[in-house]
Amino acid sequence: MGSIHVSQLGKAYKQYPGRWSRLLEWVTPFLGQRHRLKWVLQDIDFHIAAGESVALIGVNGAGKSTLLKLITGTAQPTTGAVTTHGRVAALLELGMGFHPDFTGRQNAVMAGQLIGLSVEEVTALMPGIEAFAEIGDYIDQPVRVYSSGMQVRLAFAVATAVRPDILVIDEALAVGDVFFQQKCYERIRAYCQAGTTLLFVSHAMGAVYSLCNRAILISAGRVALDSSPREVIDLYNAHVLHQREGKAPPPAPVRTATAEPGSDAAGRAADGSASRQAPADSSAPVAAPEAATVPEPAGTPPTASATTAADATAPSTVGSFAHGGATLDAVGLYVDDQPAATIVSDRVATVRVESRFAQGYADPHIGFQIRNARGEAVFMTNTYCMGQRIGPVAPGEAVRAEFSFKASLAPGDYTITAGVAEGGAGEGDFRQTLARQQDASAFTVLRNLDAIVWSGVCNLDPICELQRQAPAC
Ligand SMILES: Nc1ncnc2c1ncn2[C@@H]1O[C@H](COP(=O)(O)OP(=O)(O)OP(=O)(O)O)[C@@H](O)[C@H]1O
């Protein structure tokens, strides 16, 4: 069974001031060091027990890929150590491990050998690999003529041809088309259910919710939070929001998961366990890693349940903050103009957001988001996106926004998050968040006994038409 133990892990790259500095340092070592160390990971400690599914989350440049490289042994740590127990299958950078001049089949054999399979074993597995990859005759073409999607298909098919003890995936699946992604997720889920330990890097939060029961937020090369996916994604979204607005990242909530100590046995053992330790002469961190560019938080509808309904109604302060420009005085759900904590699915409901502006703004807007028990956003919009311009507001002015809709949601628990912002809300426009209240209010959707029988995230209220044709006799 696969486990991963990471202890005091750090990684620094040497940075030279000029083109010739590296060579000069090499030929004239007695003149002293010409490089400075750039630390991209520092003081990373965690333990992943066998069978856990853990997501590594963080903004671009946070250090996630570097951490995976250290764990899989494709890069060496500067400080600390990594110990893995069990056979590791990894899908890291696209094309990594494939030789462009060899065919897909030849590369599959070589990649299979790298994960400990014999040529005979890979040959026996080849029909299954070809069937999974679905790249047809390209399997006998050199990999250099493959598209990026074809490379991922082959890489995933080979890496997972046999269930590994530990599966490490770095964003790779984002390259494939949706049908291939679904096939991969099904295989990952099946392997996880059978006991595989998963370490998964993704910016697709839906996939994180769907696959993982734990998440670790990496921020500027350090562990910012190690907790449930819901809590970690909340903090990640708050990081993204703060970074977009040029603010320092918000702190993690006080409670964090505790790392369990694991084995520190050195070297690669017969059971597939491996340990990597920094060289004894590693120097101490000298500089903080640089800030990174910011992606949009992603979210797609997932399937598996990672948190309970009770979690959904627990107030979260992680993504809440007040800029000072506005306050949110009241946020709630209303049915027939009355505050409501429950609503029958498909009935009309209203989200009411009451805000007050501390100063004047030219183009403010008010928005809301509904999240389910797993913390996934099932719907969000705002006045700007709905073509309702509030227009300039004066200091002290109060604005109430009411959003009425048919609550065609699946029975379950939901929360309402509300926000007030100033500036453009279009794609790519800069926006300043004036106030935001995460999970400000909660409600429960009850089953509508008059509706059709359905399952899923929302009732699409389908119309069904049947056509029959008598058999020709
Ligand atoms: N070989 C290298 N030499 C110097 N710096 C490096 C090297 N590889 C990575 N870095 C730096 O390390 C930092 C972390 O990079 P890393 O790729 O691990 O981030 P990430 O969290 O995986 O980002 P992304 O989400 O964009 O993939 C970045 O600042 C990057 O520029």
The ligand as a Gaussian input file, in Angstrom:
#p B3LYP/6-31G(d) Opt

LIG

0 1
 N       14.573000      24.756000     -13.096000
 C       14.187000      25.869000     -12.479000
 N       15.044000      26.881000     -12.233000
 C       14.663000      28.000000     -11.587000
 N       13.408000      28.208000     -11.128000
 C       12.511000      27.239000     -11.335000
 C       12.828000      26.016000     -12.028000
 N       11.720000      25.240000     -12.068000
 C       10.742000      25.941000     -11.450000
 N       11.209000      27.133000     -11.014000
 C       10.457000      28.150000     -10.285000
 O        9.878000      27.541000      -9.161000
 C        8.645000      28.164000      -8.845000
 C        7.591000      27.084000      -8.663000
 O        7.364000      26.482000      -9.940000
 P        6.338000      25.275000     -10.099000
 O        6.348000      24.882000     -11.539000
 O        6.643000      24.232000      -9.094000
 O        4.960000      25.977000      -9.716000
 P        3.474000      25.413000      -9.862000
 O        2.789000      25.684000      -8.572000
 O        3.489000      24.006000     -10.330000
 O        2.900000      26.357000     -10.986000
 P        1.803000      26.057000     -12.145000
 O        0.466000      25.991000     -11.481000
 O        1.946000      27.250000     -13.026000
 O        2.197000      24.781000     -12.829000
 C        8.353000      29.148000      -9.969000
 O        8.700000      30.438000      -9.534000
 C        9.277000      28.701000     -11.069000
 O        9.677000      29.790000     -11.866000

